[in-house]
Amino acid sequence: MLRKNFDYNLQVLRSDVLRMGNIVEKQIHESIKALINQNEELAQKIIVKDDLVDELQKEIEYKCVKLIAKEQPLAEDLRFIFTTIKIVTDLERMADHAVDICKIAILLKNEKYIKELINIPKISEIVKIMIEKVLEAYVSKDINKCYYVCKMDDDIDGLYRKTFDELIDIMRKLHN
């Protein structure tokens, strides 16, 4: 009976993390949309929703601590709980980055971009897939999906470098 209750609580954690992950995935996608379209209203909505992600993180971490204290899990279950804490911390940080993007979108709402935002939406799409895959890996405990996600990070790094180099070239041309 006790193990059944413990397994149920682990399943609740999985569901909570998936819910939080879906919210964060949407926040990132919408923040990029707000930046590209210079949409202040959308940016403000995302900023307000950040409190929900903060609360979810606290709630999930509390459930994890409570499970550790009450059930004293061992090995695989303990790793799962610590992984859960790590994931929600990272998801919350990603949501904070989405808020930062929204703040920039608001600051730039009336500015003409010197270059079309081409790589940023590509990065956003890769991040969306990464979040989906890492959440799938978390639920299915599939380490190969984790490796796949790690390799996708190299694609993001390449697009980041390309964008950074393009902006440096634009600044050089404007300065000369």
BAMARSE-90310 format. One record per residue (C-alpha): residue in one letter; residue number from 1; x, y, z. Coordinates in Angstrom, 2 decimals. Layout:
N
R   residuo   num        xx        yy        zz
R         A   NUM         X         Y         Z
...
! end
This chain:
176
R   residuo   num        xx        yy        zz
R         M     1      0.00      0.00      0.00
R         L     2      2.81      2.43      0.89
R         R     3      4.65      1.79     -2.40
R         K     4      1.42      2.35     -4.33
R         N     5      1.04      5.77     -2.71
R         F     6      4.71      6.56     -3.36
R         D     7      4.38      5.56     -7.03
R         Y     8      1.29      7.74     -7.32
R         N     9      3.24     10.71     -5.91
R         L    10      6.04     10.10     -8.42
R         Q    11      3.46     10.10    -11.21
R         V    12      2.07     13.40     -9.90
R         L    13      5.60     14.83    -10.06
R         R    14      5.94     13.69    -13.68
R         S    15      2.63     15.33    -14.56
R         D    16      3.58     18.55    -12.78
R         V    17      6.92     18.73    -14.61
R         L    18      5.24     18.11    -17.96
R         R    19      2.71     20.86    -17.22
R         M    20      5.48     23.27    -16.25
R         G    21      7.54     22.29    -19.30
R         N    22      4.63     22.94    -21.62
R         I    23      4.05     26.37    -20.10
R         V    24      7.74     27.29    -20.41
R         E    25      7.90     25.99    -23.99
R         K    26      4.97     28.22    -24.88
R         Q    27      6.50     31.21    -23.06
R         I    28      9.72     30.89    -25.03
R         H    29      7.89     30.54    -28.34
R         E    30      5.59     33.47    -27.56
R         S    31      8.46     35.68    -26.32
R         I    32     10.25     35.24    -29.66
R         K    33      6.99     35.98    -31.45
R         A    34      6.63     39.17    -29.38
R         L    35     10.20     40.17    -30.23
R         I    36      9.84     39.52    -33.96
R         N    37      6.46     41.25    -34.24
R         Q    38      7.38     43.95    -31.72
R         N    39      4.18     43.08    -29.88
R         E    40      4.17     44.81    -26.49
R         E    41      0.80     43.37    -25.45
R         L    42      1.95     39.78    -25.98
R         A    43      5.21     40.52    -24.17
R         Q    44      3.32     41.89    -21.16
R         K    45      1.11     38.77    -21.00
R         I    46      4.17     36.54    -20.89
R         I    47      5.79     38.62    -18.16
R         V    48      2.66     38.34    -16.01
R         K    49      2.54     34.54    -16.49
R         D    50      6.05     34.18    -15.08
R         D    51      4.60     34.09    -11.56
R         L    52      2.80     30.86    -12.45
R         V    53      6.09     29.20    -13.40
R         D    54      7.76     30.46    -10.20
R         E    55      4.92     29.00     -8.13
R         L    56      5.04     25.69     -9.98
R         Q    57      8.76     25.42     -9.31
R         K    58      8.25     26.00     -5.58
R         E    59      5.33     23.58     -5.45
R         I    60      7.20     20.80     -7.25
R         E    61     10.35     21.29     -5.18
R         Y    62      8.25     21.16     -2.01
R         K    63      6.66     17.88     -3.15
R         C    64     10.14     16.49     -3.84
R         V    65     11.47     17.45     -0.42
R         K    66      8.35     16.05      1.24
R         L    67      8.77     12.75     -0.63
R         I    68     12.41     12.50      0.40
R         A    69     11.60     13.26      4.03
R         K    70      8.58     10.97      4.31
R         E    71      9.54      8.05      2.08
R         Q    72     13.34      8.05      2.25
R         P    73     13.64      6.80     -1.34
R         L    74     16.68      4.88     -2.50
R         A    75     18.67      4.61     -5.72
R         E    76     16.51      5.04     -8.83
R         D    77     13.66      6.83     -7.06
R         L    78     16.04      9.24     -5.37
R         R    79     17.77      9.96     -8.70
R         F    80     14.36     10.61    -10.24
R         I    81     13.45     13.08     -7.50
R         F    82     16.77     14.93     -7.76
R         T    83     16.42     15.01    -11.55
R         T    84     12.97     16.51    -11.08
R         I    85     14.39     19.27     -8.88
R         K    86     17.10     20.00    -11.45
R         I    87     14.63     20.08    -14.34
R         V    88     12.22     22.49    -12.63
R         T    89     15.12     24.77    -11.70
R         D    90     16.24     24.85    -15.33
R         L    91     12.68     25.34    -16.59
R         E    92     12.20     28.27    -14.24
R         R    93     15.44     29.82    -15.47
R         M    94     14.28     29.36    -19.08
R         A    95     11.03     31.12    -18.20
R         D    96     13.09     33.98    -16.75
R         H    97     14.96     34.20    -20.07
R         A    98     11.62     34.38    -21.88
R         V    99     10.71     37.31    -19.62
R         D   100     14.03     38.98    -20.44
R         I   101     13.28     38.58    -24.16
R         C   102      9.88     40.18    -23.56
R         K   103     11.45     43.13    -21.76
R         I   104     13.75     43.62    -24.75
R         A   105     10.76     43.33    -27.10
R         I   106      9.04     46.11    -25.15
R         L   107     12.15     48.30    -25.28
R         L   108     12.45     47.77    -29.04
R         K   109      8.74     48.03    -29.85
R         N   110      9.16     51.23    -31.90
R         E   111     12.63     50.57    -33.28
R         K   112     13.39     49.50    -36.83
R         Y   113     15.56     46.39    -36.74
R         I   114     18.81     46.80    -38.66
R         K   115     18.63     43.16    -39.70
R         E   116     15.73     40.78    -40.14
R         L   117     15.50     38.30    -37.29
R         I   118     16.16     35.07    -39.17
R         N   119     18.27     32.90    -36.87
R         I   120     16.45     33.73    -33.65
R         P   121     13.21     32.00    -34.75
R         K   122     15.30     29.03    -35.91
R         I   123     16.90     28.85    -32.47
R         S   124     13.45     29.08    -30.89
R         E   125     12.21     26.12    -32.95
R         I   126     15.22     24.03    -31.94
R         V   127     14.65     24.93    -28.28
R         K   128     11.00     23.91    -28.61
R         I   129     12.03     20.49    -29.90
R         M   130     14.70     20.20    -27.21
R         I   131     12.17     20.84    -24.45
R         E   132      9.75     18.30    -25.94
R         K   133     12.48     15.66    -26.26
R         V   134     13.94     16.21    -22.82
R         L   135     10.49     15.95    -21.24
R         E   136      9.88     12.74    -23.20
R         A   137     13.25     11.43    -21.99
R         Y   138     12.37     12.36    -18.41
R         V   139      9.08     10.48    -18.51
R         S   140     10.36      7.44    -20.44
R         K   141     13.79      7.45    -18.77
R         D   142     15.35      7.21    -22.24
R         I   143     18.99      8.23    -22.08
R         N   144     19.36      8.18    -25.89
R         K   145     16.87     11.05    -26.14
R         C   146     19.04     12.95    -23.68
R         Y   147     22.07     12.51    -25.92
R         Y   148     20.00     13.63    -28.90
R         V   149     19.05     16.81    -27.06
R         C   150     22.69     17.48    -26.17
R         K   151     23.64     17.25    -29.84
R         M   152     20.90     19.74    -30.71
R         D   153     22.62     22.25    -28.45
R         D   154     25.52     22.30    -30.94
R         D   155     23.05     23.49    -33.62
R         I   156     21.99     26.34    -31.36
R         D   157     25.61     27.26    -30.66
R         G   158     26.28     27.39    -34.41
R         L   159     23.29     29.65    -35.08
R         Y   160     24.28     31.85    -32.15
R         R   161     27.83     32.24    -33.48
R         K   162     26.52     32.97    -36.97
R         T   163     24.15     35.64    -35.64
R         F   164     26.83     37.15    -33.43
R         D   165     29.29     37.33    -36.34
R         E   166     26.66     38.91    -38.59
R         L   167     25.96     41.58    -35.99
R         I   168     29.67     42.30    -35.56
R         D   169     29.95     42.77    -39.34
R         I   170     26.96     45.14    -39.34
R         M   171     28.48     47.18    -36.51
R         R   172     31.82     47.37    -38.33
R         K   173     30.10     48.59    -41.51
R         L   174     28.08     51.17    -39.57
R         H   175     31.19     52.37    -37.74
R         N   176     33.28     52.84    -40.92
! end
